[in-house]
Every structure is written in C-alpha cells, then in structure tokens.
Amino acid sequence: MTGRPVRVGVIGAGNISDEYLTTLTAAPGVEVIGVADLDEERAAAQAAKYSVPFSGSTAGLLALPELELVVNLTIPAVHAQVALAAIAAGKHVWGEKPLTLDRASARTVLDAAAAAGVRVGNAPDTVLGRGIQHSQQLIAEGRIGTPQTVLTLMQGPGPDAWHPRPDFLFARGAGPLFDIGPYYLTTLALLFGPIDTVQAMGHRAFDVRTVPYGERAGNRIPVEVWTHVSVLTRFRSGVVGTSIYSFDSPVRRQLFEVTGSGGTLTVPVSGFDGPSVLVPAGQPRPESVELVPSGADRARGIGVVEMAEAIRAGRDPRASGALAFHVLDALLAIEESIDAGGPIAVASDFDPVDALHPQWGAGAPPL
C-alpha cells in the first residue's frame, strides 16, 4: 500500500479487540489512533497496552477530525447504531459480524454510507486468509472440475463452556447460526456466488443453559435462539449445499468439503491459514493430496488492512457491505424457513469477489 496510512479507531474494547489491535498496530497501511468503549477504563487499558494515543467514549473518538475508518467491535444488538453514528460523522466503517440484525437496518446502513460517500466492510475476514483464498484459486483453476455439492459442519458444546461472558451468544442475533454461520456462509458465497434458496430446521436442546465451570459456574443463561440448525442451500450457480450449525454436541467437529465433477476439496475454515486437501475422482484407490498455501501469515484484522487499501484506491473492500448484506439476508431466510417449514428465496446479490495475490501481505498488491 502506498501513501499515508489510513487512520483507524476501534469501538469496543472486549475480548476480540486484542486480536484486531495486534494485527492493526503492526500493519504498515493503517495507524490506530484511538480506542473507545462504554467502559472507558477498559478502553484506556487497551489503548495503553497497544500504545494507542486516544481512549474514551464513542462520541469522543468520532469527534477526532483525523479519524478515517471505524472498526466496530460492539455486540450485534448495537452494530447498526454504532455504524450509523460513524457514517454520520463521515467515517468509513468496518463491522464485526453480522452486519446488523435485520434487513431494514442493514439497508439503512448501506444507503447512509452511499449517501455520505463512505464505504462499509464487514467480518469475517477469515475469507481473506491464505487457506480459503488458496481453495478459491484451486477451484477456479478447475482442480475438482465443476463444483456440484458442498457439505459444511460446525458442532460443539457451545460458548457457555469457555466464554467469560457468554450470555449475549444465546440472545437474538447470536446462537450458532449468527455467531458461527457467517464464517461458513461468507465462504460459501465467496466460492459459489449468490444463494438462491434455503430450507432449514431448528432445534433448541435447553431453554436455559447453566455455565458448567469457571468463575461464573452455575449462572443460568436464557436461550432465545435455535442452538442446532440444519440447512439445505441451493446456489444460483447450481451448487447444492448441506450444513449443520450446533452448540448442542459434546463432540467438536468442523468440516467444509466441496465435491466437483473431478474430485473433492476440503477447505480450511477453522482459521486464516491451513492446507486444502484434494481427493481426485476417477481413480481405483484415490489418495488425498495436501496442498499448502504460500505467502505471509494472516490474522484477524486483515480485512481492515485490505479495506484501507480499498479506501486509498477508491474501490469497495473485498469483504464488502454488499457481501455482508447477502450473508445476513441468507441467515434471516434460514430463520424464516425454520418458522415457515419450507424453502425461502434469498433475493439480494453481490458482485464476484476476486482472489487476493498469494503473496498479499508480504508486499504484493491485490490481484
């Protein structure tokens, strides 16, 4: 990236801010100038930890004239409120997932940004990691022929077993579908294009969860969401998908497996890096081949770095607001399908997302 760094402020000094601040304070393309939080002492502690000059309230951060890009790490219930405040102050916005909790507020955010001449980007940025980008390139090269079906699986015991404040993860706008689903659905959309229809079923193992151990052991958490969701997905490209998102299993599993006319590819979705595993078709005893991506390691916050490049280049980020809106549209359609007991169309669209250069992050530009 050339030119002066994009000046960034972080709103929300909770657990996830450490991962963002570690990446952003080391990235040459951005300069973190402030941290804000409702708990200003927590904001001050994070600012001091990462040698960031400003800490304080959201209003105080947004009033900084040099601020260009806001990183919104607040809870899902206030994503729209914080994004709209940043846009009203003339700032670009990168948000944590999901974009908002409903289509109307998400559309309001995107329309406000367009009217203000600022851009919106959104997590998850794992899709820009070497692992998923490598898989995208392999599929585009035809290594498994024409993609036909995809199987994804995420199951485990749920965040109440490890998260220090898990209550919000069982409230509206979270659960396995909204908390974990965006990682898978964003990857699915990146690889296969817009979703056409979804059909889903939901299950809730408990109406109240009890924290099993730790400092909050015994605390009771009301459950407002489906904690197990099964989904059938049809993409406009013709690919058909089967997915499970669950907080109800003591067995932990993660899988993202694409089958095409010429083989099957396992896509790494548990982080930013990791190999793709290829099993070719048409052999008596096919053997798997591990394909390791090249390039520099990437971590949470790279979406903000890529967005900073996009701002300087005058284009939308790859993890764009339009892509995030489509994923939100699909998430809501899944919930609606559970309630309706039948398929729901996903009406939104987004432009195809080009792959990054394999060496991006090590000095190479985006493709």
N, C-alpha and C positions, 0 to 999 in steps of 0.2 A: 504494500500500500504506500502510495506517495502522498506528499503534502502533510499538513499538520494533523496530529491525532484528533479523533472525534472525542469531545469531552462528554463523559458519561456520569450519570448519577444513579445510585441504587436506592430504590424504595422497598423496604422490607429487609430487616437485619436478622431474620431467623436462620434455621439450620442450613438452608440451601444457599444462603448468601456467601458462606465460606467457599463453596465450590466456584461460584461465579467470580468472587473477588480474587481468588488465587489465580485464575486464568486472566482476568481483565487487567490486573495490576502488573502482569508480566508481558502483556501483548503490546507490541510497538504501535499498533494502529489506533489504540484508544488510550485515553487518560481519565482515570476515575477521580472525580473532583468532589464527590460527596456521597454520604450515606444517610438516609432518613428512615425513621420508624416511629410508630405511635409511642413506643417506649424509647424515649430519646437517650436514655442511659445505655440501652443496648446498641443503638446506632453509634453512640460515642465510642463504645468498646470496640465495635467492628472497624470504625474509622481509624482508631488508634492502632489496632492490630495490623492494618494494611497500609498505614501511613497515608491515609486519605485526609485532605485538609479540612473538609467541612463535614459536620454532623449536626443533626437536628430534626426539625419537623419536615413533613412533606411540603408544606407551603414555603418554608424557608429554602428548601432545595430548589423548588420550581422557580423561585424568585431570582436565582443566580443567572445573570444575563449570559454568562459564558456556557451554560449547560446546553447541550445539543440533543442528547439521547438519554431517555429514562429507561432503566431496567426495572420492570415492575414485578417484584417477587412477593407480593401480598397474597393473602388467601383468595381462593376463587370467588368468594362472595363479593369482593370489592375490586376485582380486576377491571370491570367496566368503569367504575367510579374513578379509580386512580388513573386509568388510561385517558379518560376524557379530561381530567384536570391537567394532565401533562400536555395533551393536544391543545387545550385552551391556552396554555402558556407558550405554545409554539414549539414544542419539543417532539422529536421522533420518539416512538415507544417500542421497546421490546418487552413482551409479556411472558410470564410463565404460563403453562398450560392449565386449563383450557383458555381460549381467547376470552370468553365470558361464559355465563351460564345459560344464555338463551339467544335465539337468532336475532331478536329485535335489538337487544343491547349491543350485540356483536356488529350488526349492520350500522347502528348508530356510531360506534367507534370508528369503523372503516370510512363511513361517509364524512364524519367530522375530520378525520385525518386528510382525506382527499380535499375537502374544502379549505383546510389550513395549509395545504402543501407540504405535509409531513408524511412520513412513512411508518408502517406498522410491521413488525416482525414478531414471531411467536415461537415458543418452545413446542416440541422438544427439538433440540439441536443435535441429538444423537444421530439424526438422519444425515448430518454433515460429517460424522465421524468416518474414519478410514474404513471401518468394517462394512457399513451399509453402502457407502459410496463405491467400494470395491465390488460389492454384489451387484449394484446398479450397473456398473460398467460390464461385468461378466454377462449379465442378462442382455444388455444392449448389444454385446458382441455375438450373441447367439449361442452361448456356451451350453444352454439347455434347450435350444431350439425355440419354438414358440411357447411362451408361458401359458399354462392351461388351468392349473389349480394351485391353491396355496392353503397351507394349514398353519395356524398360529395357536399357541397355548401359553398362558401365563396363569399359574396357580401357586398358592402358598397359604400360610396360616393367617395372613393379614398383618397390617402395621401396628395393631394394638400390642403385638408381642415384642416390638422393638422401639417404636417411635416415642419420644419423650412427651409429645402432646398429640395423641392420635385422634382426638375427638372429631376434628374437622374432616378427617378422612372417611368418616361414616355419615357425614351430613350431606345434604343435597349439593350436587356439584362435585362429588368425590366418589368414593367407592371404587372397586376395581375397574369399572368401565371408564370413569372420568379421570381417575388417578393414573392408571396404567394404560388404558385403552389408547390415549393419544400417541404413545410411543409406537404401538403396532399400527394403528390406523394411518398415522402420518407416513410411516414406512411403506405401508400398502399403497397409499395414494401416490407416493413418490415413484414406486416401481411400476404400478399398473395403471395409473391415471385415475380419473374421477370414478367414484362409486355410483352405480345406477340404483340398486335397491338393497335393502337389508331386511332380514327376518330373524327375530330373536325370541328367546325365552329367558326369564329371570327367576332366581330363587334366593330366598333370604334364610340362612340357617338359624339365626337368632334375632329377636327384636331388640335385645340388649346384649352388648358384649362386655365382658369383665376383663380388665387388664390382668394378665396372668402373673407378672412378676415385675421387679424393679421398684423404683421409688413410688410409683402410682399403682402398685399391685392392689387389686380389689376394687379399684374405681370402675364404675359402671358407665357404659357409653351407649346412648340410644342410637339405634341403627335406622337411618332414614332411606337407605338405598338398597338395591339388589346387591348381594355380596357374591353371587355367582351368575354369570351371564354367558349364554351360548348364542352364537350369531352365525347366520349364513349370509354371505355377501356376494353380490354379482356386480362386476365392474363393467363399465361401458366398453372396455376393450374385449370383453368376453371371458375374462378370467373369473373363476368361481372360487370363493374362499370359505373356510370353516374356522371359527375362532372361539376360544374359551377364555374368559377373564374371571378369576375366582380368588376370594380371600378366605375360602372355607375348607381348604385342604391342608393337612399337616405335611403333605408331600410337596416339595418345591419343584416345579418344572417350568422351563422356558423353552419354546420352540418356535422357529419361523422357517418353514420349509416350502419351497416353490418347486412344483413339478411341471416340466415342459415336454414337448414332443421328443426332446433329445436327452433328457436326464432330469435329475433333481438337485437343487442347490439349497443348502442350509445357510440362512442369512444370520449373522451375529447381531442380536438385538439387546443383549444384556449390558452393553456399554458402548463406548465410542470406537473401540478397536476390535481386533479379533479376526480370525480367518473365516473365509467361506469354505464350505465343504461340498464338493461336487461328486455326484454319483452318476456316471454316464449310463444311458439306456442302450439297449441293443447288444449287450454282451452276455454270454452264458453265466458268468460269475462277476458281475461288475464290482470294482473296488473303489472305495471313496478316495478322493484326492483333496488334500488340504491346501488351499490357496491363500497365502499370506499377503495382506496388502502392504504396499510400500509407502514411504512418506513419513512425515513427522507425526508424533502422537498428538491427539486432540482430546479435549476435555470440555466439560460443561462451561458455557460461555463463548464457545467458538461461533455460535450463531450471532452473538452480539458483535464479534470481531468481523464476521462476514457482512453483517448489516452495516457496520461502519464503512467498509469498503464500498458497499452499495450506495450509501449516502453520498460519499465523495464522487462516485461515478454517475450519480443521478439516476439510479435504477432501483427497483424493488429488491429486497433481500430474497435469497433462495427460500428460506423459511418464512414465507410471506404471510401477511394478513389474509390474503385470499385462500391460501392453502389451509391456514388455521381455521378459517370460516367453514371450509368444506369439511374438515375433520369434525368440527363442532356440529355441523349440520348432520353428519352421519351418526355421531354419538346420540344426539337428540332423537334421530329417526330410530335408532336401536331401542331407546326407552319407549318411544311411541309404539313400536312394533310389539314390545312386551305387553303393553296395555291393550293394544288392539287385537292381538292374536293373529296377525297376518303381516304380509310384506308392506314396507313403507318406501316410497321413492325418495331419493336424495337429489334435490333439484339444483344445488349450487355447482359451480365449476371453478377451475383454476387453470392457469397456463402450465404447460410442461416445465419441469424443473431440470435444467442442465446439470450434469455432473461437475463436481469440482476437479481441478487438476490433481492427480495423485500426490504431487509434491506441494499442494497448497498448505500453507502454514510453515513451510520451510523456505519461503521466498518466492515460490512460483505463483503466478496470478491464477484466478479462476479461469476455467475454460469459457 
